[in-house]
Amino acid sequence: MDAYLTYARDLLGPTLAEALDFLILGGPSIWAIAALAVLTLALILWKVWRFFLAGAWRGGRRTERAIDLWTAGLTGQAVQLLERRRNPRARVALAAMTSQLDPTLDQTGAEAEAQRVAKNELSRLRGGLKALELCSTIAPLLGLLGTVLGMIAAFQALQDAGARADPATLAGGIWEALLTTAAGMAVAIPASVGLTWFESVVERMRHSMEDSATRIFLRPVAGAADAPLQASIASFRSSVAAAE
């Protein structure tokens, strides 16, 4: 076994060899924490990419322009400006507009339809946050478990040594046991920071979607939509149904 470890250290180089030694000293708990670290990094990068695609850090100028057109009474132009947009703000604003223009829906039904689309969009935005929360919770617990198990082993070795006990041996066992606590915290801290940041982004987008829908519903439209708008409404609802 030692020969394999020596070969692995020579193959990996000094930096990776130190990482391998760290994993070996930490025991099974440190391997579980390392897996959580990889998962946490993957989740954070994935959520950043998803939020970028959703336009979380863009100003939503097209949606604002569409709402201005809607307020000015140019409902057809407002709908056409948003009908090919796929970010959550635009989809909720478009849902509010198309439901307002649908002659089969009253005001309550139109608001319910917009709320349904908004809930679906928020659910997609929150995807992966529970897993990130789980990583931030489990990582320090795994670190504590590894430390407790390491302390037990260290004191058992001290007991077996009896009168010949060497304090240096005990100290070495304790610092090795504490490695898992440090590793668990090193994973939990960025996971918690990322989770808080992502939740703030979702909350900001929720407020933006709610504000857009409210401004649209404050300007009710009289009469039914014309044929092109009815086609846009049907196309939008088909795309929403396909996404669910």
Backbone as CSV, one residue per row, in Angstrom:
resi,resn,N_x,N_y,N_z,CA_x,CA_y,CA_z,C_x,C_y,C_z
1,MET,0.834,-1.208,0.000,0.000,0.000,0.000,0.869,1.258,0.000
2,ASP,1.934,1.234,0.844,2.825,2.391,0.908,3.514,2.634,-0.432
3,ALA,3.830,1.528,-1.133,4.478,1.676,-2.436,3.548,2.362,-3.428
4,TYR,2.254,2.006,-3.380,1.278,2.654,-4.264,1.149,4.141,-3.946
5,LEU,1.133,4.485,-2.644,1.022,5.887,-2.248,2.249,6.680,-2.693
6,THR,3.428,6.062,-2.554,4.649,6.740,-2.988,4.634,6.990,-4.493
7,TYR,4.177,5.990,-5.231,4.082,6.147,-6.689,3.084,7.244,-7.051
8,ALA,1.947,7.283,-6.320,0.928,8.299,-6.594,1.463,9.696,-6.307
9,ARG,2.228,9.847,-5.218,2.793,11.161,-4.888,3.784,11.614,-5.963
10,ASP,4.616,10.683,-6.421,5.580,11.034,-7.471,4.872,11.416,-8.762
11,LEU,3.750,10.759,-9.030,3.024,11.011,-10.267,2.276,12.343,-10.224
12,LEU,1.729,12.689,-9.051,0.892,13.879,-8.936,1.697,15.171,-8.840
13,GLY,2.906,15.101,-8.315,3.659,16.326,-8.106,3.469,16.829,-6.681
14,PRO,4.260,17.827,-6.267,4.242,18.250,-4.857,2.912,18.816,-4.385
15,THR,2.259,19.642,-5.195,1.015,20.284,-4.749,-0.107,19.275,-4.583
16,LEU,-0.312,18.454,-5.599,-1.367,17.451,-5.524,-1.027,16.358,-4.522
17,ALA,0.259,16.110,-4.325,0.658,15.125,-3.321,0.270,15.599,-1.924
18,GLU,0.434,16.896,-1.663,0.005,17.443,-0.372,-1.500,17.308,-0.196
19,ALA,-2.247,17.529,-1.272,-3.699,17.363,-1.195,-4.067,15.917,-0.912
20,LEU,-3.340,14.978,-1.525,-3.594,13.561,-1.267,-3.297,13.209,0.183
21,ASP,-2.181,13.723,0.716,-1.857,13.488,2.125,-2.944,14.047,3.037
22,PHE,-3.454,15.209,2.679,-4.526,15.828,3.469,-5.759,14.927,3.497
23,LEU,-6.110,14.356,2.347,-7.272,13.473,2.283,-7.041,12.198,3.081
24,ILE,-5.818,11.683,3.037,-5.519,10.450,3.773,-5.562,10.696,5.274
25,LEU,-4.995,11.816,5.721,-4.993,12.128,7.148,-6.402,12.357,7.683
26,GLY,-7.267,12.933,6.859,-8.616,13.254,7.320,-9.534,12.068,7.456
27,GLY,-9.226,10.973,6.790,-10.069,9.791,6.897,-11.312,9.873,6.023
28,PRO,-12.276,8.989,6.261,-13.482,8.934,5.411,-14.271,10.242,5.383
29,SER,-14.318,10.950,6.508,-15.099,12.190,6.558,-14.564,13.227,5.580
30,ILE,-13.253,13.288,5.447,-12.676,14.305,4.568,-12.982,13.993,3.108
31,TRP,-13.110,12.716,2.769,-13.488,12.360,1.399,-14.918,12.793,1.105
32,ALA,-15.806,12.592,2.090,-17.192,13.047,1.913,-17.251,14.564,1.783
33,ILE,-16.442,15.269,2.578,-16.412,16.731,2.497,-15.842,17.182,1.152
34,ALA,-14.841,16.460,0.649,-14.286,16.797,-0.665,-15.335,16.639,-1.760
35,ALA,-16.149,15.579,-1.657,-17.234,15.402,-2.631,-18.236,16.545,-2.534
36,LEU,-18.547,16.971,-1.302,-19.452,18.110,-1.118,-18.849,19.391,-1.688
37,ALA,-17.536,19.538,-1.563,-16.877,20.732,-2.110,-17.030,20.787,-3.628
38,VAL,-16.853,19.645,-4.284,-17.019,19.593,-5.742,-18.464,19.905,-6.117
39,LEU,-19.414,19.315,-5.374,-20.832,19.558,-5.646,-21.192,21.024,-5.425
40,THR,-20.661,21.615,-4.351,-20.941,23.026,-4.057,-20.421,23.934,-5.166
41,LEU,-19.199,23.683,-5.605,-18.631,24.493,-6.690,-19.457,24.352,-7.965
42,ALA,-19.866,23.115,-8.270,-20.670,22.889,-9.473,-22.009,23.612,-9.382
43,LEU,-22.652,23.567,-8.212,-23.944,24.242,-8.033,-23.809,25.754,-8.171
44,ILE,-22.758,26.319,-7.581,-22.568,27.770,-7.653,-22.337,28.212,-9.102
45,LEU,-21.481,27.499,-9.818,-21.223,27.858,-11.218,-22.477,27.682,-12.070
46,TRP,-23.226,26.611,-11.811,-24.455,26.370,-12.571,-25.483,27.468,-12.324
47,LYS,-25.645,27.881,-11.051,-26.625,28.928,-10.745,-26.200,30.268,-11.339
48,VAL,-24.920,30.575,-11.319,-24.453,31.819,-11.941,-24.783,31.814,-13.432
49,TRP,-24.550,30.679,-14.087,-24.849,30.573,-15.514,-26.344,30.683,-15.775
50,ARG,-27.159,30.022,-14.949,-28.607,30.071,-15.117,-29.142,31.484,-14.902
51,PHE,-28.642,32.177,-13.904,-29.080,33.551,-13.658,-28.637,34.477,-14.783
52,PHE,-27.461,34.217,-15.327,-27.002,35.020,-16.462,-27.940,34.837,-17.654
53,LEU,-28.306,33.591,-17.932,-29.230,33.331,-19.036,-30.601,33.945,-18.775
54,ALA,-31.011,33.995,-17.507,-32.314,34.554,-17.148,-32.304,36.079,-17.108
55,GLY,-31.155,36.684,-17.355,-31.080,38.142,-17.355,-31.161,38.757,-15.975
56,ALA,-30.655,38.029,-14.968,-30.762,38.521,-13.594,-29.976,39.803,-13.374
57,TRP,-28.925,40.018,-14.145,-28.088,41.200,-13.956,-28.239,42.198,-15.088
58,ARG,-29.263,42.008,-15.897,-29.571,42.999,-16.926,-30.727,43.875,-16.456
59,GLY,-30.829,45.037,-17.023,-31.804,46.007,-16.528,-33.240,45.759,-16.933
60,GLY,-33.479,44.865,-17.881,-34.846,44.623,-18.336,-35.420,45.802,-19.102
61,ARG,-34.579,46.418,-19.934,-35.034,47.608,-20.662,-36.145,47.282,-21.654
62,ARG,-36.077,46.100,-22.272,-37.114,45.744,-23.231,-38.467,45.584,-22.531
63,THR,-38.448,44.995,-21.350,-39.696,44.849,-20.595,-40.245,46.209,-20.194
64,GLU,-39.363,47.104,-19.760,-39.806,48.451,-19.395,-40.388,49.178,-20.606
65,ARG,-39.750,48.999,-21.753,-40.262,49.626,-22.975,-41.641,49.074,-23.325
66,ALA,-41.823,47.771,-23.174,-43.118,47.160,-23.462,-44.193,47.677,-22.510
67,ILE,-43.852,47.853,-21.246,-44.830,48.372,-20.282,-45.189,49.815,-20.620
68,ASP,-44.202,50.594,-21.059,-44.491,51.971,-21.481,-45.446,51.986,-22.676
69,LEU,-45.225,51.088,-23.631,-46.135,50.996,-24.777,-47.532,50.583,-24.333
70,TRP,-47.591,49.645,-23.410,-48.884,49.186,-22.888,-49.623,50.333,-22.209
71,THR,-48.901,51.088,-21.391,-49.506,52.215,-20.684,-49.997,53.277,-21.659
72,ALA,-49.287,53.419,-22.777,-49.699,54.394,-23.791,-50.844,53.892,-24.661
73,GLY,-51.293,52.674,-24.436,-52.401,52.121,-25.210,-51.986,51.347,-26.437
74,LEU,-50.681,51.197,-26.669,-50.183,50.457,-27.836,-49.999,48.987,-27.451
75,THR,-51.114,48.320,-27.204,-51.066,46.955,-26.674,-50.444,45.971,-27.656
76,GLY,-50.764,46.120,-28.930,-50.217,45.196,-29.926,-48.712,45.257,-29.992
77,GLN,-48.151,46.461,-30.000,-46.701,46.611,-30.049,-46.044,46.078,-28.778
78,ALA,-46.723,46.301,-27.654,-46.173,45.824,-26.382,-46.061,44.303,-26.372
79,VAL,-47.109,43.624,-26.821,-47.095,42.159,-26.851,-46.043,41.647,-27.825
80,GLN,-45.974,42.245,-28.999,-45.016,41.793,-30.008,-43.574,42.013,-29.560
81,LEU,-43.346,43.032,-28.744,-41.996,43.301,-28.259,-41.510,42.208,-27.310
82,LEU,-42.447,41.555,-26.619,-42.076,40.576,-25.601,-42.286,39.129,-26.014
83,GLU,-42.991,38.876,-27.106,-43.433,37.512,-27.360,-42.301,36.531,-27.640
84,ARG,-41.129,37.000,-28.015,-40.006,36.083,-28.243,-38.960,36.149,-27.130
85,ARG,-39.240,36.867,-26.103,-38.310,36.955,-24.977,-38.515,35.768,-24.047
86,ARG,-37.422,35.268,-23.449,-37.506,34.081,-22.612,-37.039,34.318,-21.176
87,ASN,-36.700,35.556,-20.819,-36.303,35.785,-19.436,-37.545,35.915,-18.558
88,PRO,-37.438,35.627,-17.263,-38.620,35.575,-16.390,-39.419,36.868,-16.345
89,ARG,-38.744,38.016,-16.295,-39.472,39.281,-16.216,-40.353,39.476,-17.439
90,ALA,-39.787,39.212,-18.614,-40.552,39.397,-19.849,-41.705,38.408,-19.941
91,ARG,-41.490,37.177,-19.502,-42.544,36.165,-19.595,-43.716,36.499,-18.670
92,VAL,-43.410,36.992,-17.476,-44.490,37.364,-16.558,-45.236,38.583,-17.084
93,ALA,-44.497,39.576,-17.589,-45.158,40.755,-18.160,-46.027,40.365,-19.349
94,LEU,-45.526,39.469,-20.191,-46.307,39.020,-21.343,-47.540,38.241,-20.900
95,ALA,-47.396,37.436,-19.850,-48.553,36.702,-19.328,-49.619,37.661,-18.816
96,ALA,-49.181,38.731,-18.131,-50.143,39.718,-17.642,-50.855,40.416,-18.800
97,MET,-50.108,40.732,-19.857,-50.719,41.408,-21.009,-51.687,40.496,-21.752
98,THR,-51.244,39.282,-22.066,-52.090,38.381,-22.850,-53.334,37.953,-22.079
99,SER,-53.205,37.797,-20.771,-54.390,37.440,-19.989,-55.368,38.607,-19.913
100,GLN,-54.850,39.836,-19.903,-55.717,41.015,-19.947,-56.468,41.106,-21.274
101,LEU,-55.803,40.698,-22.342,-56.410,40.797,-23.670,-57.322,39.618,-24.009
102,ASP,-57.277,38.574,-23.210,-58.089,37.385,-23.478,-59.543,37.653,-23.087
103,PRO,-60.482,37.628,-24.043,-61.880,37.932,-23.712,-62.551,36.864,-22.851
104,THR,-61.948,35.687,-22.758,-62.552,34.616,-21.954,-62.206,34.726,-20.474
105,LEU,-61.322,35.656,-20.116,-60.898,35.803,-18.724,-61.368,37.134,-18.163
106,ASP,-61.918,37.080,-16.940,-62.219,38.330,-16.249,-60.956,38.806,-15.527
107,GLN,-61.077,39.890,-14.758,-59.900,40.451,-14.098,-59.277,39.457,-13.121
108,THR,-60.129,38.757,-12.363,-59.608,37.780,-11.402,-58.880,36.645,-12.110
109,GLY,-59.481,36.155,-13.195,-58.844,35.084,-13.952,-57.545,35.519,-14.591
110,ALA,-57.507,36.755,-15.085,-56.281,37.269,-15.695,-55.156,37.363,-14.663
111,GLU,-55.487,37.838,-13.468,-54.479,37.929,-12.415,-54.005,36.546,-11.986
112,ALA,-54.936,35.587,-11.913,-54.562,34.222,-11.538,-53.621,33.604,-12.569
113,GLU,-53.871,33.869,-13.843,-53.005,33.343,-14.904,-51.602,33.935,-14.803
114,ALA,-51.516,35.246,-14.562,-50.203,35.880,-14.418,-49.472,35.346,-13.188
115,GLN,-50.209,35.124,-12.102,-49.594,34.569,-10.898,-49.072,33.158,-11.140
116,ARG,-49.811,32.372,-11.914,-49.376,31.010,-12.217,-48.050,31.012,-12.970
117,VAL,-47.949,31.869,-13.978,-46.701,31.959,-14.742,-45.562,32.457,-13.848
118,ALA,-45.849,33.440,-12.995,-44.814,33.976,-12.102,-44.312,32.904,-11.136
119,LYS,-45.217,32.089,-10.603,-44.805,31.017,-9.690,-43.925,29.996,-10.398
120,ASN,-44.277,29.672,-11.644,-43.449,28.734,-12.407,-42.048,29.295,-12.649
121,GLU,-41.982,30.576,-12.979,-40.677,31.199,-13.223,-39.843,31.250,-11.946
122,LEU,-40.475,31.593,-10.829,-39.750,31.637,-9.557,-39.277,30.252,-9.143
123,SER,-40.100,29.240,-9.413,-39.703,27.872,-9.090,-38.458,27.470,-9.870
124,ARG,-38.398,27.857,-11.132,-37.207,27.557,-11.931,-35.989,28.338,-11.421
125,LEU,-36.205,29.581,-11.024,-35.089,30.377,-10.513,-34.532,29.802,-9.213
126,ARG,-35.398,29.203,-8.406,-34.962,28.644,-7.117,-34.378,27.240,-7.255
127,GLY,-34.393,26.684,-8.450,-33.853,25.342,-8.646,-32.392,25.247,-8.223
128,GLY,-32.063,24.239,-7.442,-30.697,24.031,-6.980,-30.363,24.695,-5.664
129,LEU,-31.204,25.623,-5.193,-30.888,26.329,-3.946,-31.030,25.418,-2.728
130,LYS,-31.986,24.488,-2.772,-32.137,23.551,-1.655,-30.909,22.650,-1.534
131,ALA,-30.381,22.215,-2.680,-29.177,21.385,-2.654,-27.989,22.167,-2.093
132,LEU,-27.884,23.446,-2.461,-26.799,24.275,-1.937,-26.966,24.495,-0.435
133,GLU,-28.202,24.673,-0.001,-28.464,24.812,1.435,-28.082,23.540,2.180
134,LEU,-28.375,22.388,1.573,-28.014,21.109,2.188,-26.504,20.976,2.321
135,CYS,-25.761,21.390,1.300,-24.296,21.339,1.369,-23.764,22.218,2.497
136,SER,-24.321,23.419,2.636,-23.852,24.337,3.683,-24.185,23.826,5.074
137,THR,-25.223,22.986,5.187,-25.610,22.442,6.492,-24.829,21.183,6.833
138,ILE,-24.650,20.302,5.845,-24.038,19.001,6.109,-22.521,19.090,6.254
139,ALA,-21.873,19.975,5.502,-20.404,20.030,5.507,-19.815,20.226,6.908
140,PRO,-20.265,21.218,7.699,-19.679,21.350,9.040,-20.023,20.190,9.964
141,LEU,-21.202,19.572,9.751,-21.555,18.413,10.574,-20.647,17.228,10.271
142,LEU,-20.343,17.031,8.991,-19.395,15.974,8.636,-18.012,16.269,9.215
143,GLY,-17.618,17.541,9.186,-16.342,17.910,9.778,-16.304,17.636,11.268
144,LEU,-17.391,17.956,11.952,-17.463,17.691,13.391,-17.439,16.196,13.674
145,LEU,-18.154,15.429,12.850,-18.148,13.974,13.027,-16.739,13.418,12.859
146,GLY,-16.033,13.869,11.833,-14.664,13.404,11.635,-13.758,13.773,12.796
147,THR,-13.956,14.974,13.350,-13.148,15.399,14.495,-13.424,14.541,15.720
148,VAL,-14.691,14.269,15.981,-15.051,13.439,17.135,-14.460,12.043,16.993
149,LEU,-14.589,11.459,15.802,-14.027,10.122,15.588,-12.511,10.138,15.728
150,GLY,-11.863,11.189,15.225,-10.416,11.301,15.356,-9.980,11.471,16.802
151,MET,-10.735,12.241,17.577,-10.410,12.419,18.995,-10.562,11.103,19.753
152,ILE,-11.607,10.360,19.411,-11.795,9.055,20.058,-10.598,8.153,19.786
153,ALA,-10.164,8.114,18.517,-9.009,7.280,18.164,-7.748,7.755,18.880
154,ALA,-7.568,9.074,19.000,-6.373,9.610,19.662,-6.346,9.234,21.135
155,PHE,-7.469,9.343,21.810,-7.498,9.008,23.236,-7.418,7.505,23.464
156,GLN,-7.927,6.716,22.518,-7.747,5.272,22.628,-6.274,4.903,22.526
157,ALA,-5.560,5.569,21.601,-4.123,5.325,21.469,-3.385,5.754,22.729
158,LEU,-3.832,6.857,23.342,-3.210,7.322,24.580,-3.431,6.321,25.706
159,GLN,-4.629,5.749,25.767,-4.931,4.763,26.800,-4.105,3.493,26.605
160,ASP,-3.986,3.067,25.348,-3.214,1.853,25.079,-1.740,2.033,25.419
161,ALA,-1.241,3.257,25.265,0.170,3.514,25.568,0.449,3.452,27.057
162,GLY,-0.561,3.723,27.883,-0.408,3.647,29.328,0.606,4.639,29.848
163,ALA,1.534,4.148,30.689,2.520,5.034,31.309,3.533,5.548,30.298
164,ARG,3.652,4.871,29.163,4.623,5.291,28.154,4.022,6.303,27.181
165,ALA,2.885,6.889,27.536,2.185,7.806,26.626,3.057,9.013,26.294
166,ASP,3.078,9.349,25.025,3.851,10.492,24.536,2.878,11.627,24.206
167,PRO,2.992,12.778,24.873,2.087,13.902,24.562,2.128,14.313,23.095
168,ALA,3.271,14.131,22.448,3.370,14.494,21.033,2.459,13.620,20.177
169,THR,2.324,12.358,20.569,1.432,11.460,19.830,-0.011,11.922,19.956
170,LEU,-0.390,12.308,21.183,-1.749,12.806,21.402,-1.987,14.090,20.615
171,ALA,-1.014,15.002,20.658,-1.172,16.265,19.929,-1.295,16.015,18.426
172,GLY,-0.490,15.071,17.912,-0.584,14.758,16.489,-1.939,14.199,16.119
173,GLY,-2.488,13.337,16.977,-3.816,12.787,16.703,-4.896,13.849,16.742
174,ILE,-4.749,14.808,17.663,-5.766,15.857,17.783,-5.746,16.780,16.568
175,TRP,-4.566,17.207,16.132,-4.558,18.137,14.989,-5.005,17.453,13.708
176,GLU,-4.723,16.160,13.591,-5.238,15.440,12.430,-6.762,15.367,12.471
177,ALA,-7.304,15.180,13.680,-8.761,15.120,13.816,-9.408,16.461,13.493
178,LEU,-8.730,17.548,13.844,-9.292,18.878,13.602,-9.272,19.275,12.126
179,LEU,-8.546,18.536,11.310,-8.519,18.838,9.878,-9.921,18.786,9.273
180,THR,-10.725,17.825,9.704,-12.056,17.678,9.116,-12.963,18.852,9.482
181,THR,-12.813,19.375,10.700,-13.612,20.546,11.080,-13.256,21.744,10.203
182,ALA,-11.963,21.957,10.003,-11.532,23.068,9.146,-12.031,22.875,7.717
183,ALA,-11.948,21.652,7.216,-12.403,21.395,5.848,-13.907,21.599,5.720
184,GLY,-14.663,21.144,6.725,-16.115,21.330,6.691,-16.500,22.798,6.669
185,MET,-15.816,23.609,7.478,-16.099,25.045,7.484,-15.691,25.693,6.163
186,ALA,-14.587,25.215,5.583,-14.128,25.777,4.311,-15.130,25.533,3.191
187,VAL,-15.912,24.471,3.291,-16.960,24.210,2.302,-18.240,24.963,2.657
188,ALA,-18.587,24.974,3.948,-19.863,25.568,4.375,-19.898,27.080,4.174
189,ILE,-18.785,27.765,4.394,-18.788,29.231,4.307,-19.099,29.720,2.889
190,PRO,-18.376,29.278,1.846,-18.758,29.738,0.500,-20.136,29.262,0.076
191,ALA,-20.557,28.073,0.543,-21.904,27.598,0.207,-22.959,28.519,0.810
192,SER,-22.758,28.944,2.056,-23.714,29.844,2.706,-23.719,31.220,2.049
193,VAL,-22.533,31.710,1.702,-22.450,33.008,1.023,-23.153,32.949,-0.330
194,GLY,-22.880,31.889,-1.094,-23.532,31.733,-2.390,-25.039,31.610,-2.267
195,LEU,-25.498,30.849,-1.275,-26.935,30.679,-1.073,-27.602,32.011,-0.761
196,THR,-27.007,32.788,0.142,-27.577,34.092,0.490,-27.611,35.024,-0.716
197,TRP,-26.560,35.015,-1.488,-26.499,35.860,-2.685,-27.569,35.453,-3.690
198,PHE,-27.680,34.164,-3.964,-28.670,33.694,-4.937,-30.093,33.982,-4.469
199,GLU,-30.345,33.821,-3.182,-31.682,34.129,-2.665,-32.005,35.607,-2.821
200,SER,-31.003,36.462,-2.642,-31.243,37.901,-2.833,-31.528,38.216,-4.299
201,VAL,-30.867,37.502,-5.216,-31.134,37.702,-6.646,-32.555,37.271,-6.981
202,VAL,-32.976,36.116,-6.462,-34.342,35.632,-6.707,-35.364,36.608,-6.138
203,GLU,-35.100,37.129,-4.942,-36.036,38.068,-4.324,-36.126,39.359,-5.134
204,ARG,-34.999,39.830,-5.640,-35.022,41.034,-6.465,-35.806,40.805,-7.757
205,MET,-35.643,39.650,-8.362,-36.383,39.348,-9.580,-37.871,39.154,-9.285
206,ARG,-38.178,38.569,-8.132,-39.588,38.423,-7.750,-40.244,39.787,-7.609
207,HIS,-39.539,40.715,-6.964,-40.078,42.064,-6.811,-40.248,42.729,-8.173
208,SER,-39.289,42.541,-9.069,-39.378,43.143,-10.401,-40.559,42.577,-11.184
209,MET,-40.769,41.254,-11.109,-41.896,40.640,-11.814,-43.227,41.117,-11.239
210,GLU,-43.287,41.198,-9.912,-44.516,41.670,-9.269,-44.815,43.116,-9.647
211,ASP,-43.771,43.946,-9.686,-43.956,45.348,-10.049,-44.439,45.482,-11.494
212,SER,-43.847,44.706,-12.395,-44.254,44.768,-13.805,-45.709,44.355,-13.979
213,ALA,-46.096,43.238,-13.352,-47.472,42.757,-13.483,-48.464,43.748,-12.885
214,THR,-48.106,44.353,-11.757,-49.009,45.317,-11.118,-49.236,46.526,-12.018
215,ARG,-48.170,47.034,-12.617,-48.310,48.189,-13.514,-49.168,47.860,-14.726
216,ILE,-49.089,46.635,-15.195,-49.908,46.234,-16.344,-51.372,46.119,-15.946
217,PHE,-51.637,45.526,-14.788,-53.028,45.348,-14.365,-53.682,46.660,-13.932
218,LEU,-52.871,47.651,-13.596,-53.436,48.954,-13.254,-53.952,49.691,-14.482
219,ARG,-53.622,49.184,-15.648,-54.088,49.796,-16.886,-54.939,48.770,-17.639
220,PRO,-56.202,48.552,-17.237,-57.051,47.548,-17.882,-57.330,47.905,-19.331
221,VAL,-57.571,46.876,-20.136,-57.847,47.038,-21.560,-59.288,46.659,-21.826
222,ALA,-59.988,47.512,-22.518,-61.388,47.231,-22.848,-61.459,46.516,-24.184
223,GLY,-62.389,45.567,-24.283,-62.629,44.896,-25.561,-61.715,43.719,-25.776
224,ALA,-62.022,42.940,-26.820,-61.258,41.740,-27.122,-60.052,42.079,-27.976
225,ALA,-59.115,41.180,-27.997,-57.922,41.369,-28.813,-58.230,41.044,-30.263
226,ASP,-57.464,41.674,-31.174,-57.663,41.387,-32.586,-57.004,40.054,-32.949
227,ALA,-57.140,39.644,-34.211,-56.672,38.320,-34.627,-55.166,38.124,-34.445
228,PRO,-54.296,39.079,-34.852,-52.860,38.875,-34.630,-52.504,38.723,-33.159
229,LEU,-53.177,39.522,-32.313,-52.893,39.403,-30.892,-53.383,38.073,-30.345
230,GLN,-54.530,37.599,-30.831,-55.016,36.294,-30.397,-54.013,35.208,-30.770
231,ALA,-53.391,35.333,-31.930,-52.370,34.367,-32.335,-51.157,34.438,-31.407
232,SER,-50.771,35.658,-31.016,-49.649,35.815,-30.089,-49.972,35.202,-28.738
233,ILE,-51.215,35.398,-28.287,-51.639,34.826,-27.012,-51.553,33.306,-27.062
234,ALA,-52.062,32.724,-28.140,-52.038,31.269,-28.278,-50.607,30.740,-28.325
235,SER,-49.731,31.454,-29.034,-48.332,31.030,-29.130,-47.646,31.091,-27.777
236,PHE,-47.904,32.163,-27.027,-47.284,32.302,-25.714,-47.744,31.202,-24.772
237,ARG,-49.045,30.910,-24.760,-49.558,29.890,-23.852,-49.059,28.500,-24.228
238,SER,-48.847,28.264,-25.503,-48.287,26.983,-25.926,-46.856,26.831,-25.423
239,SER,-46.084,27.922,-25.483,-44.696,27.859,-25.015,-44.635,27.678,-23.508
240,VAL,-45.556,28.303,-22.767,-45.599,28.129,-21.315,-45.948,26.693,-20.965
241,ALA,-46.941,26.130,-21.656,-47.342,24.751,-21.393,-46.209,23.777,-21.703
242,ALA,-45.442,24.057,-22.756,-44.332,23.175,-23.120,-43.202,23.250,-22.101
243,ALA,-43.034,24.419,-21.460,-41.951,24.591,-20.490,-42.267,23.964,-19.147
244,GLU,-43.533,23.736,-18.842,-43.920,23.203,-17.537,-43.669,21.704,-17.462
